[in-house]
Amino acid sequence: MRKIASRVSQLNGEGALAVYSRAKELELEGRSIIHLELGEPDFHPAAPVVDAVRDAVAAGRDRYCSTRGVPALREAVAGYLKRTRKLNVAAEQVLIAPGCKMALALAMMALIEPGDEVLYPDPSFPIYPSFTRGLGAKAVSYSLLEKNQFQPDLAEITAKVTPRTRVLIFNSPNNPTGTVFTDAALRGIADLAVKDDLWILADEIYARILFSGEYQSIYALPGMAERTIIIDGFSKSFAMTGWRLGYAVAPVHVVDAMDLLVLNTFTCTAEFTQVAAIEALNDSTNAVEAMVAEYRKRRDLFVDKLNRIPGFRCQIPDGAFYAWVNIEETGMPAEEVQRLLLEEAGVAGIAGAAFGTEGKNYLRFSLVSARNLLEDALERIQRVSLHWRAAVSR
């Protein structure tokens, strides 16, 4: 058999999808499963967005379009970032892609050479180190630890910078911890990037799902607009996961490079989805605010009651829609707790090692189900906790 390219062996999958597949198997057997494994909102796009995509298709907006994205959407993204993050971005700095993963991949392909080193947080989205390795670069982790409230340790990051370090990636609010990086952390990362001439890949996909305060983007800090690439999109904030619509904001010469990659790969993003995305950004029904308010209620309900279950400990997340749960006191490996919850309780969560080695004693639950389902999940977890209560009480 002829060989597959070696770069493919450097890639890994996503643990959430493996758990989801097993959960679906159990459902086919007639089991009741509460899905808390995928980061997919249970909301749907607002009615005006659905109307807009229908009208766009009916109007024939289903042709090839600009490789960088339709000009009206690029302008709308710039205006949206000005309104919601106080960022001064020109439309020429925006590139539209079919999903945030593709925007991330394009940016990484444009910036990273084989042999480079890329700093990424642990725990975090598993595609960061996976795609880094696929590009022939070295993925170097820095830890987000519970004892530091899952904030980055700037001394650790500084110590890991070498002459080969080219890119630093971070995600705030963070998946899976829900941590929002402090202003001090952002300033520290910015200072390091300037000093060591690093690119910053700022994954801001959860920027609108913030439970207090205003979002602070590293892009706005002095000297950072010229070295920062923002990755964002419509999946989380606008509940448009299956639409596959994301974007990157970058210096124009980086957008030029990414555009050439678009031309050599997928040609363009579907025009009718882009037209509807303009309506999503306008958010005429305040759908985002209502959704975030509901996530806040779910967070408060779930984390409060989960912390009453023996063996479980969860810091209150400041953003995103995840609960990152320490299960060390159960005396059991996280993979076994995950298995028990799924197979015996019908609750699908993810063992934290799927997000990096620092996640070995954690589970991640997505708070994307209705409150009555979260209540049911908590009751089921409480029942299954009998398996480890004796260990906790010692």
MITILUM-211634 format. One record per residue (C-alpha): z, x, y. Coordinates in steps of 0.001 Angstrom, whole numbers, plus 524288, in hexadecimal, padded with zeros to 5 digits. Example, Ala and Ser with C-alpha at 12.3 -4.5 7.8 and 13.67 -1.06 7.14 Angstrom:
<nodes>
@w: 81E78	u: 8300C	v: 7EE6C;
@w: 81BE4	u: 83566	v: 7FBDC;
</nodes>
This chain:
<nodes>
@w: 80000	u: 80000	v: 80000;
@w: 7FC7D	u: 8050E	v: 80D79;
@w: 80842	u: 80850	v: 8160F;
@w: 80D79	u: 80073	v: 8217E;
@w: 80F3F	u: 8080D	v: 82E29;
@w: 81C46	u: 80F2C	v: 82E2F;
@w: 8208A	u: 8090F	v: 83B1B;
@w: 82274	u: 7FC19	v: 8342B;
@w: 82D20	u: 80207	v: 82BBA;
@w: 834BC	u: 804F9	v: 8381A;
@w: 835C0	u: 7F6A1	v: 83BBD;
@w: 84049	u: 7ED27	v: 83784;
@w: 84168	u: 7DE6D	v: 8379E;
@w: 84B5D	u: 7D544	v: 83DA2;
@w: 8577B	u: 7D14D	v: 83617;
@w: 8575A	u: 7C3DE	v: 83C50;
@w: 84A8D	u: 7C079	v: 835D3;
@w: 84F6A	u: 7C4AD	v: 8285D;
@w: 85B62	u: 7BBF4	v: 829B0;
@w: 852DD	u: 7B0F4	v: 82EB6;
@w: 84A04	u: 7B1F6	v: 822C7;
@w: 855A3	u: 7B0EB	v: 8197F;
@w: 85B22	u: 7A589	v: 82152;
@w: 84E40	u: 79E4E	v: 8201E;
@w: 84E56	u: 7A095	v: 8116D;
@w: 85BB7	u: 79A49	v: 81097;
@w: 85703	u: 78ECB	v: 818AC;
@w: 84BD8	u: 78CBC	v: 80F21;
@w: 8563F	u: 78BD1	v: 80487;
@w: 85C88	u: 780B2	v: 80C25;
@w: 8674C	u: 78890	v: 812AC;
@w: 86BF6	u: 7858A	v: 8206C;
@w: 86A47	u: 791A8	v: 828F5;
@w: 86E9B	u: 7937D	v: 83701;
@w: 86572	u: 79D82	v: 83CF0;
@w: 86CAE	u: 7A738	v: 84586;
@w: 8644D	u: 7B2F7	v: 841F0;
@w: 85861	u: 7B216	v: 84AC5;
@w: 8584D	u: 7B3FA	v: 8596F;
@w: 84FDE	u: 7A808	v: 85B80;
@w: 85475	u: 79D9D	v: 8652B;
@w: 85599	u: 78FDC	v: 85FCB;
@w: 8503D	u: 78B32	v: 86CDD;
@w: 841D7	u: 78903	v: 86F96;
@w: 839F6	u: 78B8E	v: 87BED;
@w: 83C0A	u: 781FF	v: 8871E;
@w: 832D4	u: 77659	v: 887A9;
@w: 82B02	u: 77B86	v: 89350;
@w: 8280B	u: 787F7	v: 88B8E;
@w: 82304	u: 78020	v: 88006;
@w: 81AE2	u: 777CA	v: 8893E;
@w: 8156E	u: 7840F	v: 88F88;
@w: 810DE	u: 78A1C	v: 882C4;
@w: 80AA5	u: 77D41	v: 87EAE;
@w: 8037C	u: 77C35	v: 88B9B;
@w: 7FF35	u: 78A6F	v: 88ADF;
@w: 7F91B	u: 788B8	v: 87D73;
@w: 7F286	u: 77C15	v: 881B1;
@w: 7ED13	u: 78321	v: 88D91;
@w: 7E6D7	u: 78D8A	v: 88511;
@w: 7F072	u: 7986B	v: 8882A;
@w: 7EE84	u: 79DED	v: 87A86;
@w: 7E4FD	u: 7A8F0	v: 87D7C;
@w: 7E65B	u: 7B7A1	v: 87E87;
@w: 7EDB7	u: 7BB67	v: 88AC9;
@w: 7F2AA	u: 7C78A	v: 891BE;
@w: 7F845	u: 7D1D6	v: 888BA;
@w: 803E8	u: 7D34A	v: 891F4;
@w: 8069E	u: 7C4C2	v: 892A0;
@w: 8019D	u: 7BA1C	v: 89B97;
@w: 80405	u: 7BDA7	v: 8A9DA;
@w: 80B76	u: 7B11D	v: 8ACC8;
@w: 81581	u: 7B3F2	v: 8A226;
@w: 81716	u: 7C20B	v: 8A64C;
@w: 819BB	u: 7BD42	v: 8B41E;
@w: 82331	u: 7B318	v: 8AEC3;
@w: 82AB5	u: 7BD5F	v: 8A701;
@w: 82C1A	u: 7C5B6	v: 8B341;
@w: 83134	u: 7B9FE	v: 8BADE;
@w: 83A53	u: 7B621	v: 8AFCC;
@w: 84072	u: 7C3AC	v: 8AF55;
@w: 8424A	u: 7C33D	v: 8BE03;
@w: 8495E	u: 7B619	v: 8BD12;
@w: 851A9	u: 7B8BC	v: 8B124;
@w: 85429	u: 7C781	v: 8B1C6;
@w: 85114	u: 7CB22	v: 8BFDA;
@w: 846CD	u: 7D4CB	v: 8BB41;
@w: 83B4A	u: 7D8AE	v: 8C3AF;
@w: 83027	u: 7D901	v: 8B9FB;
@w: 8218C	u: 7D811	v: 8BCAE;
@w: 8189C	u: 7D033	v: 8B3DB;
@w: 81135	u: 7DCD5	v: 8B108;
@w: 81D62	u: 7E1CE	v: 8AA1E;
@w: 81DA0	u: 7D68F	v: 8A060;
@w: 816BB	u: 7D64B	v: 89344;
@w: 816E0	u: 7CA38	v: 88A95;
@w: 817A0	u: 7CBC0	v: 87BC7;
@w: 8186F	u: 7C2DC	v: 86FE0;
@w: 82725	u: 7C41D	v: 86E4F;
@w: 831C5	u: 7CD7D	v: 872AF;
@w: 8302D	u: 7D5CE	v: 86682;
@w: 8221B	u: 7D84F	v: 86A3E;
@w: 825E7	u: 7DB6C	v: 87843;
@w: 8302A	u: 7E4D0	v: 872EF;
@w: 8267A	u: 7EAE6	v: 86969;
@w: 81C39	u: 7ECDC	v: 873FF;
@w: 82627	u: 7F35C	v: 87CF2;
@w: 82B00	u: 7FC42	v: 87227;
@w: 81D26	u: 80005	v: 86E2E;
@w: 81A03	u: 80322	v: 87C53;
@w: 825FE	u: 80BB2	v: 87E5C;
@w: 829F0	u: 8122E	v: 87192;
@w: 823AF	u: 81E27	v: 86B60;
@w: 825E2	u: 822F0	v: 85D68;
@w: 831A4	u: 82BEB	v: 85D76;
@w: 83810	u: 82556	v: 8691F;
@w: 84607	u: 82063	v: 86842;
@w: 8499A	u: 81278	v: 86BE3;
@w: 8578E	u: 80E38	v: 86EAC;
@w: 85B0B	u: 80079	v: 86A4B;
@w: 867C0	u: 7F8C3	v: 868F7;
@w: 86EBF	u: 7F686	v: 85C13;
@w: 8704D	u: 7EB3F	v: 8594C;
@w: 863C1	u: 7E58E	v: 85EB8;
@w: 856BD	u: 7DF3C	v: 85BBB;
@w: 851F3	u: 7E677	v: 84F88;
@w: 84406	u: 7E7CE	v: 85470;
@w: 847FA	u: 7F221	v: 85E7F;
@w: 84A50	u: 7FD14	v: 8549B;
@w: 84049	u: 7F7B7	v: 84B0C;
@w: 834C4	u: 7F84A	v: 8545B;
@w: 83978	u: 80535	v: 859F0;
@w: 83870	u: 80B41	v: 84C73;
@w: 82B4C	u: 804AC	v: 84A5F;
@w: 82637	u: 80BF0	v: 8564A;
@w: 82A75	u: 818EA	v: 85073;
@w: 83614	u: 81A7D	v: 8598F;
@w: 84473	u: 81C56	v: 85677;
@w: 84DA5	u: 810D5	v: 85897;
@w: 85AF3	u: 81579	v: 85D90;
@w: 865BA	u: 80B50	v: 85E32;
@w: 870F2	u: 809F9	v: 867B7;
@w: 87C6A	u: 80160	v: 86410;
@w: 88104	u: 7F473	v: 869A7;
@w: 88EF4	u: 7F3BB	v: 86490;
@w: 898BD	u: 7E8AC	v: 864BC;
@w: 8A34E	u: 7F1A7	v: 86A30;
@w: 89A72	u: 7F365	v: 87622;
@w: 8977E	u: 7E4CE	v: 8771E;
@w: 88A09	u: 7E870	v: 871B8;
@w: 88696	u: 7EF7C	v: 87E53;
@w: 87ECF	u: 7FC33	v: 87D49;
@w: 8865E	u: 808F5	v: 87D61;
@w: 87F53	u: 810D6	v: 887C7;
@w: 88554	u: 81D8D	v: 8831E;
@w: 87FDC	u: 81B38	v: 87584;
@w: 87261	u: 817F3	v: 87ACD;
@w: 87251	u: 823E6	v: 8839C;
@w: 875F0	u: 82C9C	v: 87828;
@w: 86A7B	u: 8275F	v: 87043;
@w: 8601B	u: 82A10	v: 87A80;
@w: 8579A	u: 835C1	v: 876E8;
@w: 84B25	u: 83B88	v: 87CA9;
@w: 843B4	u: 832A8	v: 8733B;
@w: 84A24	u: 8261A	v: 877F0;
@w: 83FD6	u: 81D9C	v: 87E5A;
@w: 84481	u: 80F75	v: 87E28;
@w: 85184	u: 80843	v: 87E97;
@w: 85195	u: 7FA35	v: 879D9;
@w: 85BFF	u: 7F018	v: 87C5B;
@w: 85D6D	u: 7E166	v: 87B90;
@w: 86695	u: 7D9E9	v: 8849E;
@w: 86B69	u: 7CFD9	v: 8814E;
@w: 86B7F	u: 7D6C0	v: 87459;
@w: 86701	u: 7D17B	v: 8675B;
@w: 86F7B	u: 7D0DD	v: 85F16;
@w: 87C1F	u: 7D2CE	v: 866D0;
@w: 8798B	u: 7C9F0	v: 8727D;
@w: 87E6C	u: 7D4C9	v: 87B73;
@w: 8796A	u: 7D599	v: 88962;
@w: 87940	u: 7E3A9	v: 88E1C;
@w: 88214	u: 7E5EF	v: 899C7;
@w: 87D16	u: 7EA7D	v: 8A6F6;
@w: 883B3	u: 7F78F	v: 8A45A;
@w: 87C93	u: 7F8F3	v: 89767;
@w: 86F83	u: 7F5D5	v: 89DBB;
@w: 871E8	u: 7FF8F	v: 8A8AF;
@w: 875B7	u: 809E9	v: 89ED4;
@w: 86971	u: 807B1	v: 896C7;
@w: 8613A	u: 807E6	v: 8A325;
@w: 86733	u: 814AE	v: 8A7C0;
@w: 864AF	u: 81ABB	v: 89A6D;
@w: 8569C	u: 815ED	v: 89A59;
@w: 853F0	u: 81BEC	v: 8A79C;
@w: 85AB5	u: 828B6	v: 8A44D;
@w: 853C0	u: 82A83	v: 89759;
@w: 846F2	u: 823DA	v: 89B16;
@w: 847B3	u: 81920	v: 890D7;
@w: 8403D	u: 80C87	v: 88F82;
@w: 848D2	u: 80072	v: 88E5F;
@w: 844C8	u: 7F513	v: 885D1;
@w: 84D44	u: 7E9CC	v: 88A79;
@w: 84C7E	u: 7DE5F	v: 88103;
@w: 8506D	u: 7D2E3	v: 889A9;
@w: 84C82	u: 7C7C9	v: 88096;
@w: 85A26	u: 7C1AE	v: 881BA;
@w: 85BA8	u: 7C3E5	v: 89064;
@w: 85C04	u: 7B557	v: 8937F;
@w: 865D6	u: 7B249	v: 888BF;
@w: 87188	u: 7B71C	v: 89063;
@w: 87EA1	u: 7B021	v: 89064;
@w: 88420	u: 7B54F	v: 89D2A;
@w: 87FD4	u: 7BCFC	v: 8A915;
@w: 8721E	u: 7C11D	v: 8ACE4;
@w: 86948	u: 7C96E	v: 8A49F;
@w: 867F2	u: 7D77F	v: 8A903;
@w: 85B65	u: 7DE72	v: 8A51D;
@w: 85AFB	u: 7ED36	v: 8A484;
@w: 84D7A	u: 7EC17	v: 8AA90;
@w: 853C5	u: 7E90E	v: 8B7C0;
@w: 85BB4	u: 7F5A6	v: 8B84C;
@w: 856E2	u: 80105	v: 8C0BF;
@w: 84C25	u: 808F1	v: 8BA5D;
@w: 84ADD	u: 7FFE6	v: 8AEA5;
@w: 83EE2	u: 7F78C	v: 8B1B7;
@w: 8363F	u: 8036D	v: 8AF5B;
@w: 83BF5	u: 80651	v: 8A1E2;
@w: 83FEA	u: 7F8FB	v: 89C7D;
@w: 83835	u: 7EFBE	v: 893DD;
@w: 83DFD	u: 7E221	v: 892F2;
@w: 83B32	u: 7DA7A	v: 88686;
@w: 83D1B	u: 7CBCF	v: 88789;
@w: 836EC	u: 7BF25	v: 8834C;
@w: 837E6	u: 7B0C1	v: 8809D;
@w: 83DC6	u: 7AFCA	v: 872F7;
@w: 84C30	u: 7AF60	v: 8765D;
@w: 84DB1	u: 7AA87	v: 8845C;
@w: 84322	u: 7A020	v: 88322;
@w: 84464	u: 79D01	v: 8748B;
@w: 8361E	u: 7A0A4	v: 8723C;
@w: 837A2	u: 7A924	v: 86617;
@w: 82B46	u: 7A505	v: 85EEF;
@w: 822E0	u: 7A5F5	v: 86B1C;
@w: 82348	u: 7B4E0	v: 869FC;
@w: 82397	u: 7B7F7	v: 87853;
@w: 829EC	u: 7C3C7	v: 87E8A;
@w: 827A8	u: 7CD41	v: 88995;
@w: 82A5B	u: 7DAE9	v: 88E55;
@w: 82D1C	u: 7DF58	v: 89C38;
@w: 829EC	u: 7ED92	v: 89EA8;
@w: 8240F	u: 7F73D	v: 8A842;
@w: 8158D	u: 7F47E	v: 8A9E8;
@w: 8111D	u: 800B5	v: 8A2AA;
@w: 8193F	u: 7FC74	v: 896EC;
@w: 8134C	u: 7EEDF	v: 8979F;
@w: 805E1	u: 7F55A	v: 897E1;
@w: 80917	u: 7FCA2	v: 88B53;
@w: 80E78	u: 7F071	v: 884CC;
@w: 8026A	u: 7E8EA	v: 888FB;
@w: 7F9C1	u: 7F2B8	v: 881ED;
@w: 801EF	u: 7F090	v: 875BE;
@w: 8002D	u: 7E1E2	v: 87738;
@w: 7F172	u: 7E3BF	v: 877F8;
@w: 7F1DE	u: 7EB79	v: 86B47;
@w: 7FA75	u: 7E1D1	v: 863EE;
@w: 7FBC6	u: 7D347	v: 866E8;
@w: 7F2BA	u: 7D1FF	v: 872E1;
@w: 7FADF	u: 7C7EF	v: 87A2F;
@w: 805E7	u: 7BE23	v: 87940;
@w: 80211	u: 7AFD8	v: 8775D;
@w: 7FEBD	u: 7AA46	v: 884AB;
@w: 8040D	u: 79C8B	v: 88291;
@w: 81197	u: 7A1C7	v: 87F4B;
@w: 81144	u: 7AA00	v: 88B9A;
@w: 80DC4	u: 79E45	v: 893F3;
@w: 81936	u: 796AF	v: 88E49;
@w: 8222B	u: 7A263	v: 89051;
@w: 82065	u: 7A109	v: 89EF3;
@w: 8267F	u: 79391	v: 89DE8;
@w: 83196	u: 79943	v: 895BE;
@w: 834A3	u: 7A34A	v: 8A044;
@w: 834DA	u: 798A3	v: 8AA98;
@w: 83F16	u: 79181	v: 8A241;
@w: 83DC6	u: 784E6	v: 8AA00;
@w: 8477D	u: 77DC0	v: 8A13B;
@w: 851E3	u: 7888E	v: 8A172;
@w: 8509F	u: 7899A	v: 892B9;
@w: 85565	u: 797AB	v: 89249;
@w: 86200	u: 7949E	v: 8996F;
@w: 864C5	u: 78913	v: 8906D;
@w: 8620C	u: 79129	v: 88455;
@w: 86AED	u: 79C49	v: 888A7;
@w: 875CD	u: 79288	v: 88BC0;
@w: 874C2	u: 78D6E	v: 87DE1;
@w: 874F9	u: 79B2C	v: 87838;
@w: 88165	u: 79DD4	v: 87FEE;
@w: 887D0	u: 791F5	v: 879A7;
@w: 88372	u: 79656	v: 86C3D;
@w: 8888B	u: 7A40F	v: 86EA4;
@w: 895D0	u: 79F1C	v: 872F8;
@w: 896F2	u: 795E9	v: 8676D;
@w: 89267	u: 79F5F	v: 85D02;
@w: 89949	u: 7ABCE	v: 86155;
@w: 8A647	u: 7A506	v: 863BC;
@w: 8A6BD	u: 79EB2	v: 85660;
@w: 8A0D6	u: 7AA49	v: 84F41;
@w: 8ABAD	u: 7B30F	v: 85462;
@w: 8B57F	u: 7AA0D	v: 84DA8;
@w: 8AF99	u: 7ACC5	v: 84049;
@w: 8B709	u: 7B796	v: 83934;
@w: 8AFA6	u: 7C459	v: 838A9;
@w: 8A63F	u: 7C13A	v: 843AD;
@w: 8A680	u: 7C700	v: 85175;
@w: 89C6D	u: 7C479	v: 85BFB;
@w: 89BF6	u: 7C8B1	v: 86A30;
@w: 896CA	u: 7BE41	v: 8734E;
@w: 88875	u: 7C14F	v: 87617;
@w: 88451	u: 7C19C	v: 88456;
@w: 87631	u: 7BE1E	v: 881B5;
@w: 86B8C	u: 7BB4F	v: 877AA;
@w: 86F26	u: 7B1A4	v: 86CDF;
@w: 875A6	u: 7B990	v: 86235;
@w: 88340	u: 7BB77	v: 85CC4;
@w: 88599	u: 7C96C	v: 8580A;
@w: 890DD	u: 7C82F	v: 84E97;
@w: 89978	u: 7D306	v: 84954;
@w: 89CC7	u: 7CFF7	v: 83B16;
@w: 8A39C	u: 7DCCB	v: 837B8;
@w: 8B0B5	u: 7D623	v: 83566;
@w: 8AAF8	u: 7CDF1	v: 82A6D;
@w: 8AB1F	u: 7DA3F	v: 82234;
@w: 89D50	u: 7D72F	v: 81DC3;
@w: 89022	u: 7DD47	v: 82115;
@w: 8888F	u: 7D580	v: 82B21;
@w: 87D73	u: 7D3AD	v: 82164;
@w: 886D2	u: 7CCFB	v: 817F1;
@w: 88C46	u: 7C42E	v: 82292;
@w: 87E57	u: 7C0CA	v: 82658;
@w: 87B32	u: 7BD86	v: 81835;
@w: 88748	u: 7B514	v: 81668;
@w: 884B1	u: 7AD8D	v: 822D9;
@w: 876A3	u: 7AAD3	v: 81F24;
@w: 877E3	u: 7A87B	v: 81087;
@w: 884E3	u: 7A134	v: 8106E;
@w: 88632	u: 79B56	v: 81E00;
@w: 8780C	u: 79969	v: 821D5;
@w: 879AE	u: 7A0FA	v: 82E98;
@w: 86F26	u: 7AB01	v: 83183;
@w: 87373	u: 7B6CB	v: 8397D;
@w: 86F3B	u: 7C4FA	v: 83960;
@w: 876C6	u: 7D0F3	v: 834EB;
@w: 87790	u: 7DA03	v: 8409A;
@w: 87193	u: 7E5FA	v: 83A1F;
@w: 8646C	u: 7DF62	v: 83C9E;
@w: 86683	u: 7E360	v: 84ADB;
@w: 86AC4	u: 7F168	v: 8485D;
@w: 8754B	u: 7F965	v: 841B6;
@w: 87F83	u: 7F568	v: 84BCD;
@w: 87E12	u: 7E775	v: 846FE;
@w: 88334	u: 7EA13	v: 8394A;
@w: 88FCA	u: 7E255	v: 83B79;
@w: 889A6	u: 7D6F0	v: 842C9;
@w: 88244	u: 7CA50	v: 84105;
@w: 87938	u: 7C44F	v: 84B08;
@w: 87862	u: 7B5A8	v: 84CD8;
@w: 86E46	u: 7AF62	v: 855C3;
@w: 873DE	u: 7A456	v: 85DE4;
@w: 86711	u: 79CFB	v: 85DC1;
@w: 86B70	u: 790FA	v: 8563A;
@w: 87113	u: 78488	v: 85BF2;
@w: 87FBF	u: 78419	v: 85E00;
@w: 881F2	u: 77AAE	v: 852B7;
@w: 87B2B	u: 78450	v: 84997;
@w: 88349	u: 78F83	v: 84EEB;
@w: 88F92	u: 78770	v: 84C4E;
@w: 88AD8	u: 78518	v: 83E6D;
@w: 887DB	u: 79396	v: 83CB1;
@w: 89584	u: 79747	v: 84135;
@w: 89BA1	u: 78DF3	v: 8377C;
@w: 89374	u: 793AD	v: 82C8E;
@w: 896FE	u: 7A19A	v: 8308A;
@w: 8A559	u: 79DAE	v: 830DD;
@w: 8A479	u: 798CD	v: 822D5;
@w: 89D9D	u: 7A4EF	v: 81DDF;
@w: 8A799	u: 7ADB3	v: 824A3;
@w: 8B0A9	u: 7AB07	v: 8192B;
@w: 8A955	u: 7B626	v: 81283;
@w: 8AF62	u: 7C031	v: 81BA0;
@w: 8BB93	u: 7B9EE	v: 82161;
@w: 8C464	u: 7C11D	v: 817E3;
@w: 8BF17	u: 7CE15	v: 81CC7;
@w: 8C141	u: 7CA1C	v: 82AFC;
@w: 8CF56	u: 7C605	v: 828AF;
@w: 8D380	u: 7D2E1	v: 82290;
</nodes>
